[in-house]
């Protein structure tokens, strides 16, 4: 046992390298004879100190017995300190609830900027959709129940082509509106993570240079999905018989699974493109890298967000649908029906657009925190105490 010079515990030999001439504690003496008493050769083992338990933490864990063990957590002064939270999320890996809460908190804190964008986009989108349904929507192609399977397949294909041609202008308007919503809300949410205010003019000024590249990705993703579906159904369509119809259906199901996989894999492309200022292909690769190893978690969060948005939209749309049916139940293309249902759709989109965009951006931030310790960079950017570049032992240059 190595003790400091001049001190040794009772019954121990001199420390390594300690001179025997160094005074040692006096041995106990016998009270009657005054002579030194004999120490027993059987001594108890040397005692071990244990760290004091924190108030309210209960018995000291076995792993913490002795000074070498890790300190128990749970009491004041013990364990990991809470993460900094300069904005809508704590700067650490996020749970699903914290991602959803951060999206809602952004909507609540920056409601003027967020709702002005989503409301304007929703109004423009719904006006275009109403006009198209009122004047350009063709009559649906009726399927003949007595037709053969190959004829039914041909009729279904013709009906799908006709519906796609009719919905193409509406889809184009929706794509453009979603483009502006995604670009501006990404900037707003990224600022809210740092706890900084942002105006609509600031968000637009920062998002505007990235719009063309974001438009390229917005158009590329559905084209890629349509190509995958076409490739999956093409063998069955070429055969053109009952077996071909079954093969086309099987190919469509398999292609749909591939499309879902691609959608999730590239779901973080938009925030990567906006915040990292890279090109379309580089941002898609970035998204694929961030999602890699976390595909199912990303899919679950996006699916949950979609489900919540659909439920919220349904709860808002049902009363307007009932009112529109009561006012005008003659047809789905009459003005009263379209206007009333359009108002409900505008309200639903105004609320769900920011939540969906917020979840996507915060999911991107969460993945970078988990993989790249982005929380440290965010804390420094938010001027959180203790994260500055002038900390001891840190090179100001970042190397």
C-alpha positions as YAML, in Angstrom:
chain: A
units: angstrom
residues:
- id: 1
  name: UNK
  ca: [0.00, 0.00, 0.00]
- id: 2
  name: UNK
  ca: [1.55, 3.28, -1.11]
- id: 3
  name: UNK
  ca: [0.96, 6.02, 1.45]
- id: 4
  name: UNK
  ca: [2.38, 9.49, 1.61]
- id: 5
  name: UNK
  ca: [5.80, 9.80, 3.34]
- id: 6
  name: UNK
  ca: [5.51, 9.99, 7.09]
- id: 7
  name: UNK
  ca: [2.20, 8.17, 7.27]
- id: 8
  name: UNK
  ca: [1.16, 4.57, 7.05]
- id: 9
  name: UNK
  ca: [-1.96, 2.80, 8.07]
- id: 10
  name: UNK
  ca: [-1.72, 0.66, 11.21]
- id: 11
  name: UNK
  ca: [-0.25, -2.78, 10.74]
- id: 12
  name: UNK
  ca: [1.12, -2.12, 7.28]
- id: 13
  name: UNK
  ca: [4.67, -2.44, 6.09]
- id: 14
  name: UNK
  ca: [6.69, 0.58, 5.04]
- id: 15
  name: UNK
  ca: [5.64, 2.01, 1.74]
- id: 16
  name: UNK
  ca: [7.66, 1.26, -1.36]
- id: 17
  name: UNK
  ca: [10.79, 3.31, -1.23]
- id: 18
  name: UNK
  ca: [9.98, 4.74, 2.22]
- id: 19
  name: UNK
  ca: [12.91, 4.99, 4.62]
- id: 20
  name: UNK
  ca: [12.48, 2.91, 7.74]
- id: 21
  name: UNK
  ca: [13.90, 5.77, 9.76]
- id: 22
  name: UNK
  ca: [10.88, 7.91, 9.03]
- id: 23
  name: UNK
  ca: [8.85, 8.13, 12.24]
- id: 24
  name: UNK
  ca: [5.80, 5.91, 12.35]
- id: 25
  name: UNK
  ca: [2.71, 6.26, 14.50]
- id: 26
  name: UNK
  ca: [3.23, 5.04, 18.06]
- id: 27
  name: UNK
  ca: [1.87, 1.59, 18.71]
- id: 28
  name: UNK
  ca: [-0.73, 1.30, 21.47]
- id: 29
  name: UNK
  ca: [0.62, 0.57, 24.98]
- id: 30
  name: UNK
  ca: [-0.77, -1.63, 27.68]
- id: 31
  name: UNK
  ca: [-2.42, 0.49, 30.40]
- id: 32
  name: UNK
  ca: [-1.10, -1.70, 33.27]
- id: 33
  name: UNK
  ca: [2.47, -2.46, 32.25]
- id: 34
  name: UNK
  ca: [3.16, 0.52, 30.01]
- id: 35
  name: UNK
  ca: [4.82, -1.74, 27.49]
- id: 36
  name: UNK
  ca: [3.88, -1.91, 23.89]
- id: 37
  name: UNK
  ca: [1.12, -4.39, 23.32]
- id: 38
  name: UNK
  ca: [1.34, -6.97, 20.61]
- id: 39
  name: UNK
  ca: [-0.79, -6.47, 17.52]
- id: 40
  name: UNK
  ca: [-2.71, -9.46, 16.35]
- id: 41
  name: UNK
  ca: [-1.37, -11.05, 13.20]
- id: 42
  name: UNK
  ca: [-4.92, -11.41, 11.85]
- id: 43
  name: UNK
  ca: [-5.88, -7.94, 10.78]
- id: 44
  name: UNK
  ca: [-9.09, -7.01, 8.95]
- id: 45
  name: UNK
  ca: [-8.75, -6.02, 5.30]
- id: 46
  name: UNK
  ca: [-8.03, -2.42, 4.51]
- id: 47
  name: UNK
  ca: [-11.14, -0.32, 4.39]
- id: 48
  name: UNK
  ca: [-12.40, 1.34, 1.23]
- id: 49
  name: UNK
  ca: [-13.95, 4.74, 0.98]
- id: 50
  name: UNK
  ca: [-17.18, 5.06, -0.94]
- id: 51
  name: UNK
  ca: [-18.50, 8.30, -2.41]
- id: 52
  name: UNK
  ca: [-21.35, 9.90, -0.48]
- id: 53
  name: UNK
  ca: [-24.77, 9.22, -1.88]
- id: 54
  name: UNK
  ca: [-26.68, 12.15, -3.30]
- id: 55
  name: UNK
  ca: [-29.76, 13.13, -1.29]
- id: 56
  name: UNK
  ca: [-32.73, 11.11, -2.35]
- id: 57
  name: UNK
  ca: [-30.77, 8.79, -4.60]
- id: 58
  name: UNK
  ca: [-31.15, 5.73, -2.36]
- id: 59
  name: UNK
  ca: [-28.45, 3.19, -1.56]
- id: 60
  name: UNK
  ca: [-25.15, 3.52, -3.32]
- id: 61
  name: UNK
  ca: [-25.01, 1.17, -6.32]
- id: 62
  name: UNK
  ca: [-22.56, -1.69, -6.13]
- id: 63
  name: UNK
  ca: [-20.81, -0.41, -9.21]
- id: 64
  name: UNK
  ca: [-20.03, 2.80, -7.31]
- id: 65
  name: UNK
  ca: [-18.41, 1.16, -4.24]
- id: 66
  name: UNK
  ca: [-14.90, 2.54, -3.96]
- id: 67
  name: UNK
  ca: [-13.56, 5.66, -5.58]
- id: 68
  name: UNK
  ca: [-12.92, 3.91, -8.87]
- id: 69
  name: UNK
  ca: [-16.61, 3.32, -9.66]
- id: 70
  name: UNK
  ca: [-18.78, 5.68, -11.68]
- id: 71
  name: UNK
  ca: [-20.78, 8.16, -9.62]
- id: 72
  name: UNK
  ca: [-24.46, 7.50, -9.21]
- id: 73
  name: UNK
  ca: [-26.87, 9.71, -11.05]
- id: 74
  name: UNK
  ca: [-30.18, 11.18, -10.10]
- id: 75
  name: UNK
  ca: [-29.28, 13.76, -7.48]
- id: 76
  name: UNK
  ca: [-28.04, 17.33, -7.59]
- id: 77
  name: UNK
  ca: [-24.51, 17.54, -8.87]
- id: 78
  name: UNK
  ca: [-24.49, 14.01, -10.22]
- id: 79
  name: UNK
  ca: [-25.02, 12.66, -13.73]
- id: 80
  name: UNK
  ca: [-25.24, 14.40, -17.08]
- id: 81
  name: UNK
  ca: [-26.35, 18.03, -17.12]
- id: 82
  name: UNK
  ca: [-29.52, 18.86, -19.07]
- id: 83
  name: UNK
  ca: [-29.10, 19.73, -22.73]
- id: 84
  name: UNK
  ca: [-29.20, 23.35, -23.81]
- id: 85
  name: UNK
  ca: [-32.46, 24.51, -25.39]
- id: 86
  name: UNK
  ca: [-32.02, 27.91, -27.02]
- id: 87
  name: UNK
  ca: [-35.01, 27.37, -29.32]
- id: 88
  name: UNK
  ca: [-37.86, 24.95, -29.90]
- id: 89
  name: UNK
  ca: [-35.86, 21.75, -29.32]
- id: 90
  name: UNK
  ca: [-33.21, 20.61, -26.85]
- id: 91
  name: UNK
  ca: [-29.80, 20.26, -28.47]
- id: 92
  name: UNK
  ca: [-29.44, 16.49, -28.20]
- id: 93
  name: UNK
  ca: [-30.87, 13.45, -30.01]
- id: 94
  name: UNK
  ca: [-34.63, 13.92, -30.20]
- id: 95
  name: UNK
  ca: [-37.53, 11.61, -29.49]
- id: 96
  name: UNK
  ca: [-40.58, 11.41, -31.74]
- id: 97
  name: UNK
  ca: [-42.60, 13.52, -29.32]
- id: 98
  name: UNK
  ca: [-39.92, 16.21, -29.21]
- id: 99
  name: UNK
  ca: [-39.83, 16.40, -33.02]
- id: 100
  name: UNK
  ca: [-43.61, 16.83, -33.20]
- id: 101
  name: UNK
  ca: [-43.57, 19.29, -30.31]
- id: 102
  name: UNK
  ca: [-40.83, 21.31, -31.99]
- id: 103
  name: UNK
  ca: [-42.87, 21.58, -35.18]
- id: 104
  name: UNK
  ca: [-45.95, 22.74, -33.27]
- id: 105
  name: UNK
  ca: [-43.86, 25.14, -31.16]
- id: 106
  name: UNK
  ca: [-42.47, 26.73, -34.31]
- id: 107
  name: UNK
  ca: [-46.01, 27.26, -35.57]
- id: 108
  name: UNK
  ca: [-46.98, 28.83, -32.25]
- id: 109
  name: UNK
  ca: [-43.91, 31.08, -31.82]
- id: 110
  name: UNK
  ca: [-43.68, 32.31, -35.43]
- id: 111
  name: UNK
  ca: [-47.35, 32.14, -36.30]
- id: 112
  name: UNK
  ca: [-47.41, 35.41, -38.25]
- id: 113
  name: UNK
  ca: [-44.67, 34.33, -40.63]
- id: 114
  name: UNK
  ca: [-45.67, 30.67, -40.82]
- id: 115
  name: UNK
  ca: [-49.41, 31.15, -41.24]
- id: 116
  name: UNK
  ca: [-49.01, 33.97, -43.74]
- id: 117
  name: UNK
  ca: [-46.96, 31.68, -45.98]
- id: 118
  name: UNK
  ca: [-49.11, 28.58, -45.61]
- id: 119
  name: UNK
  ca: [-52.37, 30.54, -45.92]
- id: 120
  name: UNK
  ca: [-51.27, 32.29, -49.11]
- id: 121
  name: UNK
  ca: [-50.08, 29.01, -50.61]
- id: 122
  name: UNK
  ca: [-53.27, 27.19, -49.62]
- id: 123
  name: UNK
  ca: [-55.53, 29.89, -51.06]
- id: 124
  name: UNK
  ca: [-53.70, 29.96, -54.41]
- id: 125
  name: UNK
  ca: [-53.66, 26.17, -54.59]
- id: 126
  name: UNK
  ca: [-57.36, 25.80, -53.80]
- id: 127
  name: UNK
  ca: [-58.44, 28.53, -56.25]
- id: 128
  name: UNK
  ca: [-56.56, 26.77, -59.02]
- id: 129
  name: UNK
  ca: [-58.04, 23.42, -58.03]
- id: 130
  name: UNK
  ca: [-61.59, 24.81, -57.92]
- id: 131
  name: UNK
  ca: [-61.26, 26.42, -61.35]
- id: 132
  name: UNK
  ca: [-59.88, 23.23, -62.85]
- id: 133
  name: UNK
  ca: [-62.62, 21.07, -61.35]
- id: 134
  name: UNK
  ca: [-65.31, 23.48, -62.48]
- id: 135
  name: UNK
  ca: [-64.21, 23.96, -66.09]
- id: 136
  name: UNK
  ca: [-61.55, 21.42, -67.13]
- id: 137
  name: UNK
  ca: [-62.25, 18.20, -65.27]
- id: 138
  name: UNK
  ca: [-63.53, 15.63, -67.80]
- id: 139
  name: UNK
  ca: [-66.11, 12.98, -67.15]
- id: 140
  name: UNK
  ca: [-64.55, 9.83, -65.68]
- id: 141
  name: UNK
  ca: [-64.19, 6.85, -67.98]
- id: 142
  name: UNK
  ca: [-66.72, 4.17, -67.07]
- id: 143
  name: UNK
  ca: [-65.49, 0.59, -66.85]
- id: 144
  name: UNK
  ca: [-67.48, -2.17, -68.56]
- id: 145
  name: UNK
  ca: [-68.17, -4.93, -65.98]
- id: 146
  name: UNK
  ca: [-68.72, -7.47, -68.80]
- id: 147
  name: UNK
  ca: [-65.32, -6.88, -70.38]
- id: 148
  name: UNK
  ca: [-62.54, -9.44, -70.37]
- id: 149
  name: UNK
  ca: [-59.59, -9.01, -68.00]
- id: 150
  name: UNK
  ca: [-57.39, -7.69, -70.80]
- id: 151
  name: UNK
  ca: [-60.11, -5.20, -71.83]
- id: 152
  name: UNK
  ca: [-60.55, -4.14, -68.20]
- id: 153
  name: UNK
  ca: [-56.82, -3.56, -67.94]
- id: 154
  name: UNK
  ca: [-56.89, -1.46, -71.10]
- id: 155
  name: UNK
  ca: [-59.89, 0.55, -69.84]
- id: 156
  name: UNK
  ca: [-58.26, 1.09, -66.45]
- id: 157
  name: UNK
  ca: [-55.09, 2.32, -68.14]
- id: 158
  name: UNK
  ca: [-57.08, 4.71, -70.33]
- id: 159
  name: UNK
  ca: [-58.99, 5.98, -67.30]
- id: 160
  name: UNK
  ca: [-55.77, 6.56, -65.37]
- id: 161
  name: UNK
  ca: [-54.24, 8.44, -68.31]
- id: 162
  name: UNK
  ca: [-57.33, 10.61, -68.65]
- id: 163
  name: UNK
  ca: [-57.40, 11.38, -64.93]
- id: 164
  name: UNK
  ca: [-53.68, 12.18, -64.91]
- id: 165
  name: UNK
  ca: [-54.07, 14.55, -67.85]
- id: 166
  name: UNK
  ca: [-56.96, 16.25, -66.07]
- id: 167
  name: UNK
  ca: [-55.09, 16.58, -62.80]
- id: 168
  name: UNK
  ca: [-51.78, 17.66, -64.33]
- id: 169
  name: UNK
  ca: [-52.48, 21.44, -64.10]
- id: 170
  name: UNK
  ca: [-53.70, 21.06, -60.53]
- id: 171
  name: UNK
  ca: [-50.64, 19.03, -59.65]
- id: 172
  name: UNK
  ca: [-48.40, 21.65, -61.22]
- id: 173
  name: UNK
  ca: [-49.99, 24.36, -59.06]
- id: 174
  name: UNK
  ca: [-49.62, 22.16, -55.98]
- id: 175
  name: UNK
  ca: [-45.96, 21.51, -56.76]
- id: 176
  name: UNK
  ca: [-45.19, 25.22, -57.12]
- id: 177
  name: UNK
  ca: [-47.08, 26.09, -53.93]
- id: 178
  name: UNK
  ca: [-45.38, 23.32, -51.99]
- id: 179
  name: UNK
  ca: [-42.05, 24.56, -53.34]
- id: 180
  name: UNK
  ca: [-42.50, 28.01, -51.84]
- id: 181
  name: UNK
  ca: [-43.87, 26.60, -48.59]
- id: 182
  name: UNK
  ca: [-40.96, 24.19, -48.15]
- id: 183
  name: UNK
  ca: [-38.31, 26.79, -48.97]
- id: 184
  name: UNK
  ca: [-39.56, 29.51, -46.64]
- id: 185
  name: UNK
  ca: [-40.62, 27.25, -43.76]
- id: 186
  name: UNK
  ca: [-37.26, 25.48, -43.80]
- id: 187
  name: UNK
  ca: [-35.55, 28.80, -43.12]
- id: 188
  name: UNK
  ca: [-38.07, 29.71, -40.41]
- id: 189
  name: UNK
  ca: [-37.68, 26.39, -38.62]
- id: 190
  name: UNK
  ca: [-33.88, 26.47, -38.83]
- id: 191
  name: UNK
  ca: [-33.93, 29.89, -37.14]
- id: 192
  name: UNK
  ca: [-36.39, 28.70, -34.49]
- id: 193
  name: UNK
  ca: [-33.98, 25.90, -33.52]
- id: 194
  name: UNK
  ca: [-31.46, 28.60, -32.57]
- id: 195
  name: UNK
  ca: [-34.10, 30.70, -30.82]
- id: 196
  name: UNK
  ca: [-33.73, 33.59, -33.24]
- id: 197
  name: UNK
  ca: [-36.55, 35.72, -34.62]
- id: 198
  name: UNK
  ca: [-37.23, 35.70, -38.34]
- id: 199
  name: UNK
  ca: [-39.46, 37.78, -40.56]
- id: 200
  name: UNK
  ca: [-41.08, 36.78, -43.82]
- id: 201
  name: UNK
  ca: [-38.75, 39.13, -45.71]
- id: 202
  name: UNK
  ca: [-35.69, 37.54, -44.10]
- id: 203
  name: UNK
  ca: [-36.92, 34.01, -44.86]
- id: 204
  name: UNK
  ca: [-37.70, 34.88, -48.47]
- id: 205
  name: UNK
  ca: [-34.35, 36.60, -48.98]
- id: 206
  name: UNK
  ca: [-32.50, 33.52, -47.72]
- id: 207
  name: UNK
  ca: [-34.66, 30.97, -49.54]
- id: 208
  name: UNK
  ca: [-34.92, 32.66, -52.95]
- id: 209
  name: UNK
  ca: [-31.47, 31.64, -54.31]
- id: 210
  name: UNK
  ca: [-32.30, 27.95, -53.72]
- id: 211
  name: UNK
  ca: [-35.71, 27.87, -55.39]
- id: 212
  name: UNK
  ca: [-34.58, 26.65, -58.82]
- id: 213
  name: UNK
  ca: [-32.63, 23.73, -57.40]
- id: 214
  name: UNK
  ca: [-35.50, 22.88, -55.07]
- id: 215
  name: UNK
  ca: [-37.85, 22.97, -58.06]
- id: 216
  name: UNK
  ca: [-35.56, 20.57, -59.90]
- id: 217
  name: UNK
  ca: [-35.71, 18.09, -57.02]
- id: 218
  name: UNK
  ca: [-39.47, 18.56, -56.64]
- id: 219
  name: UNK
  ca: [-39.96, 17.60, -60.28]
- id: 220
  name: UNK
  ca: [-37.34, 14.86, -60.30]
- id: 221
  name: UNK
  ca: [-38.81, 12.84, -57.46]
- id: 222
  name: UNK
  ca: [-42.30, 12.24, -58.96]
- id: 223
  name: UNK
  ca: [-40.78, 11.56, -62.38]
- id: 224
  name: UNK
  ca: [-38.49, 8.98, -60.85]
- id: 225
  name: UNK
  ca: [-41.43, 7.39, -59.01]
- id: 226
  name: UNK
  ca: [-43.52, 7.27, -62.20]
- id: 227
  name: UNK
  ca: [-40.64, 5.64, -64.05]
- id: 228
  name: UNK
  ca: [-40.31, 2.97, -61.37]
- id: 229
  name: UNK
  ca: [-44.06, 2.23, -61.55]
- id: 230
  name: UNK
  ca: [-43.93, 2.05, -65.33]
- id: 231
  name: UNK
  ca: [-41.01, -0.37, -65.27]
- id: 232
  name: UNK
  ca: [-42.82, -2.55, -62.76]
- id: 233
  name: UNK
  ca: [-46.06, -2.72, -64.78]
- id: 234
  name: UNK
  ca: [-44.52, -2.83, -68.26]
- id: 235
  name: UNK
  ca: [-44.05, -6.63, -68.57]
- id: 236
  name: UNK
  ca: [-47.69, -7.27, -67.71]
- id: 237
  name: UNK
  ca: [-48.89, -4.53, -70.04]
- id: 238
  name: UNK
  ca: [-46.91, -6.00, -72.93]
- id: 239
  name: UNK
  ca: [-48.39, -9.47, -72.44]
- id: 240
  name: UNK
  ca: [-51.96, -8.16, -72.55]
- id: 241
  name: UNK
  ca: [-53.80, -11.29, -71.32]
- id: 242
  name: UNK
  ca: [-55.26, -12.49, -68.03]
- id: 243
  name: UNK
  ca: [-51.79, -13.57, -66.93]
- id: 244
  name: UNK
  ca: [-50.48, -10.21, -68.07]
- id: 245
  name: UNK
  ca: [-53.06, -8.39, -65.95]
- id: 246
  name: UNK
  ca: [-52.01, -10.39, -62.89]
- id: 247
  name: UNK
  ca: [-48.34, -9.78, -63.67]
- id: 248
  name: UNK
  ca: [-48.98, -6.04, -64.10]
- id: 249
  name: UNK
  ca: [-50.76, -5.91, -60.74]
- id: 250
  name: UNK
  ca: [-47.92, -7.78, -59.05]
- id: 251
  name: UNK
  ca: [-45.38, -5.49, -60.70]
- id: 252
  name: UNK
  ca: [-47.32, -2.43, -59.57]
- id: 253
  name: UNK
  ca: [-47.27, -3.63, -55.96]
- id: 254
  name: UNK
  ca: [-43.53, -4.34, -56.08]
- id: 255
  name: UNK
  ca: [-42.86, -0.99, -57.75]
- id: 256
  name: UNK
  ca: [-44.96, 0.80, -55.13]
- id: 257
  name: UNK
  ca: [-42.79, -0.71, -52.38]
- id: 258
  name: UNK
  ca: [-39.68, 0.53, -54.19]
- id: 259
  name: UNK
  ca: [-41.22, 4.00, -54.54]
- id: 260
  name: UNK
  ca: [-41.93, 4.15, -50.80]
- id: 261
  name: UNK
  ca: [-38.33, 3.13, -50.10]
- id: 262
  name: UNK
  ca: [-37.02, 5.85, -52.41]
- id: 263
  name: UNK
  ca: [-39.33, 8.49, -50.95]
- id: 264
  name: UNK
  ca: [-38.09, 7.82, -47.43]
- id: 265
  name: UNK
  ca: [-34.47, 7.56, -48.55]
- id: 266
  name: UNK
  ca: [-34.63, 11.00, -50.19]
- id: 267
  name: UNK
  ca: [-37.02, 12.58, -47.67]
- id: 268
  name: UNK
  ca: [-34.30, 14.80, -46.16]
- id: 269
  name: UNK
  ca: [-33.14, 16.20, -49.48]
- id: 270
  name: UNK
  ca: [-35.07, 19.46, -49.21]
- id: 271
  name: UNK
  ca: [-33.61, 20.60, -45.85]
- id: 272
  name: UNK
  ca: [-30.16, 19.43, -46.94]
- id: 273
  name: UNK
  ca: [-30.45, 21.44, -50.16]
- id: 274
  name: UNK
  ca: [-31.72, 24.55, -48.37]
- id: 275
  name: UNK
  ca: [-29.43, 24.53, -45.34]
- id: 276
  name: UNK
  ca: [-26.22, 23.06, -46.74]
- id: 277
  name: UNK
  ca: [-26.48, 24.91, -50.08]
- id: 278
  name: UNK
  ca: [-25.54, 21.94, -52.24]
- id: 279
  name: UNK
  ca: [-26.77, 20.78, -55.63]
- id: 280
  name: UNK
  ca: [-29.72, 18.48, -56.23]
- id: 281
  name: UNK
  ca: [-27.76, 15.25, -56.69]
- id: 282
  name: UNK
  ca: [-25.39, 16.05, -53.81]
- id: 283
  name: UNK
  ca: [-28.37, 16.79, -51.55]
- id: 284
  name: UNK
  ca: [-30.02, 13.51, -52.53]
- id: 285
  name: UNK
  ca: [-26.84, 11.66, -51.66]
- id: 286
  name: UNK
  ca: [-26.70, 13.58, -48.40]
- id: 287
  name: UNK
  ca: [-30.24, 12.52, -47.55]
- id: 288
  name: UNK
  ca: [-29.49, 8.90, -48.41]
- id: 289
  name: UNK
  ca: [-26.45, 8.98, -46.12]
- id: 290
  name: UNK
  ca: [-28.40, 10.47, -43.21]
- id: 291
  name: UNK
  ca: [-31.29, 8.02, -43.58]
- id: 292
  name: UNK
  ca: [-28.97, 5.01, -43.97]
- id: 293
  name: UNK
  ca: [-29.28, 2.79, -40.91]
- id: 294
  name: UNK
  ca: [-32.37, 4.70, -39.71]
- id: 295
  name: UNK
  ca: [-34.78, 3.95, -42.55]
- id: 296
  name: UNK
  ca: [-37.47, 2.38, -40.41]
- id: 297
  name: UNK
  ca: [-37.32, 5.13, -37.81]
- id: 298
  name: UNK
  ca: [-37.54, 7.80, -40.51]
- id: 299
  name: UNK
  ca: [-40.39, 5.94, -42.18]
- id: 300
  name: UNK
  ca: [-42.26, 5.63, -38.89]
- id: 301
  name: UNK
  ca: [-41.96, 9.32, -38.04]
- id: 302
  name: UNK
  ca: [-43.00, 10.43, -41.52]
- id: 303
  name: UNK
  ca: [-45.90, 7.95, -41.57]
- id: 304
  name: UNK
  ca: [-47.07, 9.13, -38.16]
- id: 305
  name: UNK
  ca: [-46.89, 12.75, -39.30]
- id: 306
  name: UNK
  ca: [-48.86, 11.92, -42.44]
- id: 307
  name: UNK
  ca: [-51.48, 10.08, -40.39]
- id: 308
  name: UNK
  ca: [-51.85, 12.97, -37.94]
- id: 309
  name: UNK
  ca: [-52.12, 15.45, -40.81]
- id: 310
  name: UNK
  ca: [-54.78, 13.34, -42.50]
- id: 311
  name: UNK
  ca: [-56.79, 13.01, -39.28]
- id: 312
  name: UNK
  ca: [-56.53, 16.74, -38.61]
- id: 313
  name: UNK
  ca: [-57.52, 17.58, -42.19]
- id: 314
  name: UNK
  ca: [-60.45, 15.17, -41.98]
- id: 315
  name: UNK
  ca: [-61.68, 16.67, -38.73]
- id: 316
  name: UNK
  ca: [-61.62, 20.13, -40.30]
- id: 317
  name: UNK
  ca: [-63.06, 19.07, -43.68]
- id: 318
  name: UNK
  ca: [-66.02, 17.02, -42.40]
- id: 319
  name: UNK
  ca: [-68.06, 19.99, -41.10]
- id: 320
  name: UNK
  ca: [-67.50, 21.92, -44.34]
- id: 321
  name: UNK
  ca: [-68.44, 18.86, -46.40]
- id: 322
  name: UNK
  ca: [-71.69, 18.51, -44.43]
- id: 323
  name: UNK
  ca: [-72.48, 22.20, -44.90]
- id: 324
  name: UNK
  ca: [-71.69, 22.09, -48.62]
- id: 325
  name: UNK
  ca: [-73.89, 19.02, -49.12]
- id: 326
  name: UNK
  ca: [-76.75, 20.70, -47.25]
- id: 327
  name: UNK
  ca: [-76.39, 23.88, -49.32]
- id: 328
  name: UNK
  ca: [-75.87, 22.23, -52.69]
- id: 329
  name: UNK
  ca: [-76.17, 18.49, -53.04]
- id: 330
  name: UNK
  ca: [-76.80, 18.42, -56.79]
- id: 331
  name: UNK
  ca: [-73.23, 17.85, -57.95]
- id: 332
  name: UNK
  ca: [-69.56, 17.91, -57.07]
- id: 333
  name: UNK
  ca: [-68.71, 20.59, -59.65]
- id: 334
  name: UNK
  ca: [-71.21, 23.28, -58.68]
- id: 335
  name: UNK
  ca: [-69.90, 26.55, -57.29]
- id: 336
  name: UNK
  ca: [-71.41, 26.43, -53.77]
- id: 337
  name: UNK
  ca: [-70.08, 22.93, -53.13]
- id: 338
  name: UNK
  ca: [-66.62, 23.73, -54.46]
- id: 339
  name: UNK
  ca: [-66.29, 27.03, -52.58]
- id: 340
  name: UNK
  ca: [-67.40, 25.66, -49.20]
- id: 341
  name: UNK
  ca: [-65.24, 22.56, -49.40]
- id: 342
  name: UNK
  ca: [-62.37, 24.72, -50.66]
- id: 343
  name: UNK
  ca: [-62.57, 26.89, -47.53]
- id: 344
  name: UNK
  ca: [-62.26, 23.80, -45.37]
- id: 345
  name: UNK
  ca: [-59.31, 22.58, -47.42]
- id: 346
  name: UNK
  ca: [-57.58, 25.98, -47.07]
- id: 347
  name: UNK
  ca: [-57.92, 25.91, -43.28]
- id: 348
  name: UNK
  ca: [-56.65, 22.33, -43.08]
- id: 349
  name: UNK
  ca: [-53.68, 22.99, -45.38]
- id: 350
  name: UNK
  ca: [-52.75, 26.18, -43.54]
- id: 351
  name: UNK
  ca: [-52.29, 24.16, -40.35]
- id: 352
  name: UNK
  ca: [-50.87, 20.91, -41.71]
- id: 353
  name: UNK
  ca: [-48.30, 22.39, -44.13]
- id: 354
  name: UNK
  ca: [-46.13, 23.93, -41.37]
- id: 355
  name: UNK
  ca: [-46.32, 20.82, -39.18]
- id: 356
  name: UNK
  ca: [-45.24, 18.51, -42.01]
- id: 357
  name: UNK
  ca: [-42.41, 20.83, -43.05]
- id: 358
  name: UNK
  ca: [-41.34, 21.23, -39.42]
- id: 359
  name: UNK
  ca: [-41.14, 17.50, -38.84]
- id: 360
  name: UNK
  ca: [-39.00, 17.03, -41.95]
- id: 361
  name: UNK
  ca: [-36.53, 19.76, -41.01]
- id: 362
  name: UNK
  ca: [-36.30, 18.67, -37.37]
- id: 363
  name: UNK
  ca: [-35.83, 15.06, -38.45]
- id: 364
  name: UNK
  ca: [-32.90, 16.25, -40.58]
- id: 365
  name: UNK
  ca: [-31.46, 18.13, -37.59]
- id: 366
  name: UNK
  ca: [-31.95, 15.08, -35.36]
- id: 367
  name: UNK
  ca: [-30.12, 12.79, -37.77]
- id: 368
  name: UNK
  ca: [-27.20, 15.18, -38.00]
- id: 369
  name: UNK
  ca: [-27.06, 15.47, -34.21]
- id: 370
  name: UNK
  ca: [-26.95, 11.68, -33.91]
- id: 371
  name: UNK
  ca: [-24.33, 11.20, -36.63]
- id: 372
  name: UNK
  ca: [-22.27, 14.38, -36.69]
- id: 373
  name: UNK
  ca: [-22.69, 16.05, -33.26]
- id: 374
  name: UNK
  ca: [-24.47, 18.98, -34.86]
- id: 375
  name: UNK
  ca: [-25.74, 19.96, -31.42]
- id: 376
  name: UNK
  ca: [-22.30, 21.40, -30.59]
- id: 377
  name: UNK
  ca: [-22.30, 23.58, -33.70]
- id: 378
  name: UNK
  ca: [-25.87, 24.71, -33.01]
- id: 379
  name: UNK
  ca: [-25.01, 25.55, -29.40]
- id: 380
  name: UNK
  ca: [-22.08, 27.68, -30.54]
- id: 381
  name: UNK
  ca: [-24.22, 29.35, -33.19]
- id: 382
  name: UNK
  ca: [-26.86, 30.12, -30.54]
- id: 383
  name: UNK
  ca: [-24.19, 31.57, -28.21]
- id: 384
  name: UNK
  ca: [-24.93, 29.05, -25.47]
- id: 385
  name: UNK
  ca: [-22.48, 29.57, -22.57]
- id: 386
  name: UNK
  ca: [-19.73, 26.97, -22.44]
- id: 387
  name: UNK
  ca: [-19.75, 26.20, -26.18]
- id: 388
  name: UNK
  ca: [-17.66, 29.10, -27.45]
- id: 389
  name: UNK
  ca: [-14.59, 28.69, -29.65]
- id: 390
  name: UNK
  ca: [-12.44, 30.17, -26.88]
- id: 391
  name: UNK
  ca: [-12.90, 27.21, -24.55]
- id: 392
  name: UNK
  ca: [-9.68, 25.88, -22.96]
- id: 393
  name: UNK
  ca: [-8.05, 23.23, -25.08]
- id: 394
  name: UNK
  ca: [-10.02, 24.15, -28.23]
- id: 395
  name: UNK
  ca: [-8.30, 25.49, -31.28]
- id: 396
  name: UNK
  ca: [-10.13, 28.64, -32.43]
- id: 397
  name: UNK
  ca: [-9.53, 27.62, -36.02]
- id: 398
  name: UNK
  ca: [-11.67, 24.50, -35.45]
- id: 399
  name: UNK
  ca: [-8.86, 22.06, -36.24]
...
